[in-house]
Amino acid sequence: MYKTCMFCTRSLGTNQVIEHFPVGRRLAFDEGKGRLWVVCRKCLRWNLTPLEERWEAIEECERIFRDTPVRASTENIGIARHPGGLDLVRIGSARRREFAAWRYMQRFRRRLIRENAQHVPWAVGVIGLKVGLLTPFSGVMLAGAGAFYGWQFLRTVGRVRVGGGAGEDGAGEESRIVRFRSRDLRKLRLLPDDGEPGFAVEFRKLTQRARFEGEDARRVGAAVISGFNVGGGYRVQVESAVEQIESSGHPSRFIAETARRGHRYRRRRIGLIRSFPADTKLALEMALHEERERRALEGELWVLEQAWKEAEEIAAISDSLLLPAGTDEFFRRHGREGDLQPGA
């Protein structure tokens, strides 16, 4: 049973309400289609659960939802808050636009609020300097804002494992974890590709060039696309993004068509994702995540399992970075508290 978010690698939390699935503080379920998601309370992304852990939990979610008096429902979607601290989102025969609003709007709205709040210290400092009041305070605000923007430029927006497949000679290719910083997003391009899935992700920096194709392109795209949408979006932009996906007929087809169409930026710079319209970037984020989920639903469960294993692996790496040097050697030599010693 998975315990970390496959997107932000943070803990999904636990609940004492659903006996067959005690993971998560907010669960979304669709009894008709047999789908169960854990909604991460940190990044608000929906994590699809493994098939074998789903059926009994869905039945239990439906029973508890009906027995919970505190709930709000529309014709197709409802939400209930259990006294035990668990939120249940019940999905019925919702249209795509209605479902997208429930699934994405809260996440994009939170990003929009956070992005606007980040500009407040800078604005306060500039206004204070202009009117000649509170100069020391304004200087502190400007310095703090400058440090924050510098951190934003250098922060890590995604870690993803690439490689690991079979090469042309049949030999296994060594996998590696690639880290993308916020500044790297300025050089990322979405380009057409003749193979599956119909697009590639390319990164160029000075003389360096890396091109990700096939499954690696899907995984890199899904890992970094949210970095282009840090400002979230308004409802009209989300609705426009849904319409773009619907007009293509399929999330994967929309991504491939966007790569073929491209967006020219300063003459020859074609395909730079940062130059895409805001609603197109939102649509890409939706399509990349829904494509991964669709493949898991159609039987490629290894995609889901690999994504979660990668999330837990990266979370473990991040946790180990916070420990003092020599901690692992100390544990190997003395054992952790409560571990059985040899001969015990």
C-alpha positions as CSV (number, residue, x, y, z in Angstrom):
1,M,0.0,0.0,0.0
2,Y,1.5,3.3,-1.1
3,K,1.9,6.1,1.4
4,T,3.6,9.0,-0.5
5,C,2.3,11.2,-3.2
6,M,3.7,10.3,-6.6
7,F,3.9,13.9,-7.6
8,C,5.3,15.9,-4.6
9,T,6.7,12.8,-2.7
10,R,5.2,14.0,0.6
11,S,3.2,11.7,2.9
12,L,-0.4,11.2,2.0
13,G,-1.4,10.8,5.7
14,T,-3.6,8.3,7.3
15,N,-7.2,7.8,8.3
16,Q,-9.0,5.6,10.8
17,V,-12.3,5.5,8.9
18,I,-11.8,3.3,5.8
19,E,-10.7,-0.1,7.2
20,H,-9.7,-1.5,3.8
21,F,-7.7,1.7,2.8
22,P,-6.3,3.6,5.8
23,V,-4.2,5.9,3.6
24,G,-5.0,9.6,3.0
25,R,-7.2,12.3,4.5
26,R,-9.2,13.0,1.4
27,L,-10.4,10.2,-0.9
28,A,-12.2,10.6,-4.2
29,F,-14.1,7.6,-5.7
30,D,-16.2,6.7,-8.7
31,E,-18.2,3.6,-7.9
32,G,-19.6,3.2,-11.4
33,K,-16.1,3.1,-13.0
34,G,-14.4,1.5,-10.1
35,R,-11.9,4.2,-9.5
36,L,-10.4,5.4,-6.2
37,W,-8.0,8.3,-5.7
38,V,-6.0,9.7,-2.7
39,V,-6.0,13.5,-2.9
40,C,-2.7,14.9,-1.6
41,R,-3.3,17.6,1.0
42,K,-0.1,19.4,0.1
43,C,-0.1,19.6,-3.8
44,L,-3.8,18.7,-4.2
45,R,-3.0,16.2,-7.0
46,W,-5.1,13.0,-7.3
47,N,-3.2,9.7,-6.9
48,L,-4.9,6.8,-8.4
49,T,-4.8,3.7,-6.2
50,P,-3.7,0.2,-7.2
51,L,-6.4,-2.0,-8.7
52,E,-6.1,-4.8,-6.1
53,E,-6.6,-2.3,-3.2
54,R,-9.6,-0.6,-4.7
55,W,-12.9,-2.5,-4.7
56,E,-13.6,-3.1,-1.0
57,A,-12.5,0.4,-0.2
58,I,-14.9,1.9,-2.8
59,E,-17.8,0.0,-1.3
60,E,-16.9,1.2,2.1
61,C,-16.5,4.8,0.9
62,E,-20.0,4.7,-0.7
63,R,-21.6,3.3,2.5
64,I,-19.9,5.9,4.7
65,F,-20.7,8.7,2.3
66,R,-24.4,7.9,2.4
67,D,-24.3,7.7,6.2
68,T,-22.5,11.0,6.7
69,P,-25.0,13.9,7.4
70,V,-22.5,16.7,6.6
71,R,-22.2,16.7,2.9
72,A,-22.8,18.9,-0.2
73,S,-23.8,17.5,-3.5
74,T,-24.6,18.5,-7.1
75,E,-26.3,16.2,-9.6
76,N,-23.1,14.4,-10.3
77,I,-20.5,15.2,-7.7
78,G,-20.7,15.3,-3.9
79,I,-18.3,15.9,-0.9
80,A,-18.8,14.7,2.6
81,R,-16.8,15.4,5.8
82,H,-16.6,12.5,8.2
83,P,-16.3,13.3,11.9
84,G,-13.1,11.3,11.9
85,G,-11.4,13.9,9.8
86,L,-11.8,12.2,6.4
87,D,-13.1,14.0,3.3
88,L,-14.9,11.9,0.7
89,V,-15.5,13.1,-2.8
90,R,-18.1,11.0,-4.7
91,I,-18.0,11.2,-8.5
92,G,-21.1,10.2,-10.5
93,S,-21.8,10.6,-14.2
94,A,-20.1,14.0,-14.4
95,R,-19.3,15.6,-17.6
96,R,-15.6,16.2,-18.3
97,R,-15.8,20.0,-17.7
98,E,-17.5,19.5,-14.4
99,F,-15.1,16.8,-13.3
100,A,-12.1,18.9,-14.3
101,A,-13.4,21.8,-12.2
102,W,-13.6,19.7,-9.1
103,R,-10.2,18.0,-9.8
104,Y,-8.1,20.9,-10.8
105,M,-9.7,24.2,-9.8
106,Q,-8.7,24.1,-6.1
107,R,-5.1,23.3,-7.0
108,F,-4.8,26.1,-9.6
109,R,-6.6,28.6,-7.3
110,R,-4.2,27.9,-4.5
111,R,-1.3,28.5,-6.8
112,L,-2.8,31.8,-8.0
113,I,-3.3,33.0,-4.4
114,R,0.2,32.0,-3.5
115,E,1.7,33.7,-6.6
116,N,-0.1,36.9,-5.9
117,A,0.9,36.9,-2.2
118,Q,4.6,36.6,-3.2
119,H,4.6,40.0,-4.8
120,V,3.3,41.8,-1.7
121,P,6.7,42.3,0.1
122,W,8.2,43.7,-3.1
123,A,5.3,46.1,-3.7
124,V,5.4,47.3,-0.1
125,G,9.1,47.9,-0.3
126,V,8.9,49.9,-3.5
127,I,6.0,52.0,-2.3
128,G,7.8,52.7,1.0
129,L,10.9,53.9,-0.9
130,K,8.8,56.1,-3.2
131,V,7.0,57.9,-0.5
132,G,10.1,58.1,1.7
133,L,8.5,56.4,4.7
134,L,9.7,53.5,6.7
135,T,13.0,53.3,4.7
136,P,14.7,50.6,6.9
137,F,11.5,48.5,6.9
138,S,11.2,48.9,3.1
139,G,14.8,47.9,2.6
140,V,14.3,44.7,4.6
141,M,11.2,43.9,2.6
142,L,13.1,44.5,-0.7
143,A,16.0,42.3,0.5
144,G,13.7,39.6,1.6
145,A,11.8,39.7,-1.7
146,G,15.0,39.6,-3.7
147,A,16.3,36.5,-1.7
148,F,13.0,34.8,-2.2
149,Y,13.0,35.4,-6.0
150,G,16.5,34.1,-6.1
151,W,15.5,30.9,-4.3
152,Q,12.6,30.6,-6.8
153,F,15.0,30.7,-9.7
154,L,17.2,28.0,-8.3
155,R,14.7,25.7,-6.6
156,T,14.2,22.1,-7.8
157,V,10.9,21.7,-9.6
158,G,11.1,18.0,-10.4
159,R,13.1,14.8,-10.0
160,V,12.5,11.9,-12.4
161,R,14.1,8.6,-13.1
162,V,14.9,8.1,-16.8
163,G,16.4,5.2,-18.7
164,G,16.4,1.7,-17.4
165,G,14.9,0.2,-20.6
166,A,16.5,-2.1,-23.2
167,G,18.8,-0.6,-25.8
168,E,18.9,-1.5,-29.5
169,D,21.3,-4.4,-28.8
170,G,18.9,-5.8,-26.1
171,A,21.2,-4.8,-23.3
172,G,19.7,-3.0,-20.3
173,E,20.2,0.7,-20.1
174,E,21.3,2.1,-16.8
175,S,18.7,4.4,-15.2
176,R,19.4,7.6,-13.5
177,I,17.5,10.4,-11.6
178,V,17.5,13.7,-13.4
179,R,16.9,16.9,-11.4
180,F,15.3,20.0,-13.1
181,R,15.7,23.4,-11.5
182,S,13.3,26.3,-12.1
183,R,15.9,28.0,-14.3
184,D,16.1,25.0,-16.5
185,L,12.5,25.4,-17.6
186,R,13.4,28.3,-19.8
187,K,15.3,25.9,-22.1
188,L,12.8,23.0,-22.2
189,R,11.1,22.4,-25.5
190,L,8.2,20.1,-26.6
191,L,9.0,18.7,-30.0
192,P,7.2,16.2,-32.3
193,D,8.6,12.7,-32.5
194,D,7.8,9.8,-34.9
195,G,7.7,7.2,-32.2
196,E,5.3,6.5,-29.3
197,P,3.9,8.8,-27.7
198,G,4.3,11.3,-30.6
199,F,6.3,13.9,-28.7
200,A,9.8,14.4,-27.2
201,V,11.1,16.7,-24.5
202,E,14.4,18.5,-25.3
203,F,16.7,20.5,-23.0
204,R,19.5,22.7,-24.3
205,K,22.0,24.7,-22.3
206,L,25.0,26.2,-24.0
207,T,26.7,23.2,-25.6
208,Q,24.7,20.6,-23.6
209,R,21.7,18.9,-25.2
210,A,19.5,16.1,-23.8
211,R,16.5,14.7,-25.6
212,F,13.9,12.5,-23.9
213,E,11.7,10.2,-26.0
214,G,9.1,7.5,-25.4
215,E,8.3,6.7,-21.8
216,D,11.1,9.1,-20.6
217,A,9.3,12.0,-22.4
218,R,6.1,11.2,-20.7
219,R,7.7,11.0,-17.3
220,V,9.9,14.1,-17.7
221,G,6.9,16.1,-19.0
222,A,4.7,15.0,-16.1
223,A,7.4,15.8,-13.6
224,V,8.2,19.4,-14.7
225,I,5.0,20.7,-16.3
226,S,3.6,22.1,-13.0
227,G,6.7,24.4,-12.9
228,F,5.3,26.3,-15.9
229,N,2.0,26.8,-14.1
230,V,3.2,28.1,-10.7
231,G,0.7,31.0,-11.1
232,G,-2.2,28.7,-11.4
233,G,-5.1,29.9,-13.5
234,Y,-8.6,31.4,-13.5
235,R,-11.7,29.4,-14.1
236,V,-12.0,30.7,-17.7
237,Q,-8.5,29.4,-18.4
238,V,-9.2,26.0,-17.0
239,E,-12.4,25.8,-19.1
240,S,-10.4,26.8,-22.2
241,A,-7.8,24.1,-21.3
242,V,-10.5,21.4,-21.1
243,E,-12.0,22.5,-24.4
244,Q,-8.6,22.1,-26.1
245,I,-8.2,18.6,-24.8
246,E,-11.8,17.7,-25.8
247,S,-11.3,19.1,-29.3
248,S,-8.4,16.7,-29.8
249,G,-10.5,13.8,-28.6
250,H,-7.8,12.3,-26.3
251,P,-5.2,13.6,-23.9
252,S,-2.2,11.9,-25.6
253,R,-3.4,13.1,-29.0
254,F,-3.6,16.7,-27.7
255,I,0.0,16.6,-26.5
256,A,1.2,15.2,-29.8
257,E,-0.8,17.8,-31.7
258,T,0.6,20.6,-29.5
259,A,4.1,19.4,-30.2
260,R,3.6,19.3,-33.9
261,R,1.9,22.7,-33.9
262,G,4.6,24.3,-31.7
263,H,4.8,27.9,-30.8
264,R,7.4,30.1,-32.4
265,Y,9.4,32.3,-30.0
266,R,11.8,34.9,-31.3
267,R,12.3,33.5,-34.8
268,R,13.8,30.0,-34.7
269,R,13.0,29.1,-31.1
270,I,10.1,26.7,-31.8
271,G,8.5,24.6,-29.1
272,L,9.7,26.4,-26.0
273,I,7.1,25.4,-23.4
274,R,7.4,28.7,-21.5
275,S,6.2,30.6,-24.7
276,F,2.9,28.6,-24.9
277,P,-0.3,30.3,-24.0
278,A,-1.3,30.0,-20.4
279,D,-4.4,27.9,-21.1
280,T,-2.3,25.5,-23.3
281,K,0.2,25.0,-20.5
282,L,-2.7,24.2,-18.1
283,A,-4.1,21.7,-20.6
284,L,-0.7,20.1,-21.0
285,E,-0.5,19.5,-17.2
286,M,-4.0,18.0,-17.2
287,A,-3.3,15.8,-20.3
288,L,0.0,14.5,-19.0
289,H,-1.4,13.4,-15.7
290,E,-4.6,12.0,-17.2
291,E,-2.6,10.0,-19.8
292,R,-0.6,8.3,-17.1
293,E,-3.8,7.5,-15.2
294,R,-5.5,6.2,-18.3
295,R,-2.6,3.8,-19.0
296,A,-2.8,2.5,-15.5
297,L,-6.6,2.0,-15.8
298,E,-6.2,0.1,-19.1
299,G,-3.9,-2.5,-17.5
300,E,-0.4,-1.0,-17.5
301,L,-0.3,-1.0,-13.8
302,W,3.5,-1.0,-13.8
303,V,3.3,2.6,-14.8
304,L,1.5,3.5,-11.6
305,E,3.7,1.2,-9.4
306,Q,6.9,2.7,-10.9
307,A,5.7,6.2,-10.4
308,W,5.0,5.5,-6.7
309,K,8.2,3.6,-6.2
310,E,10.1,6.5,-7.7
311,A,8.2,9.0,-5.4
312,E,9.1,7.0,-2.3
313,E,12.7,6.5,-3.4
314,I,13.1,10.3,-4.0
315,A,11.4,11.0,-0.7
316,A,13.9,8.7,1.1
317,I,16.8,10.4,-0.6
318,S,15.4,13.8,0.4
319,D,15.0,12.6,4.0
320,S,18.5,11.3,4.2
321,L,19.9,14.7,3.1
322,L,18.6,16.2,6.4
323,L,20.6,13.7,8.5
324,P,24.2,14.5,9.7
325,A,27.1,13.0,7.9
326,G,28.0,9.5,9.2
327,T,24.4,8.7,10.4
328,D,24.1,5.7,8.0
329,E,27.4,4.3,9.2
330,F,26.4,4.7,12.8
331,F,23.1,2.8,12.2
332,R,25.0,0.0,10.4
333,R,27.4,-0.3,13.2
334,H,25.1,0.0,16.2
335,G,21.6,-0.7,14.8
336,R,18.6,1.5,15.3
337,E,16.8,1.7,18.6
338,G,14.6,-1.4,18.9
339,D,16.4,-3.4,16.3
340,L,17.4,-6.9,17.2
341,Q,21.2,-7.2,17.5
342,P,23.0,-10.3,16.1
343,G,22.7,-13.1,18.5
344,A,19.8,-11.6,20.4
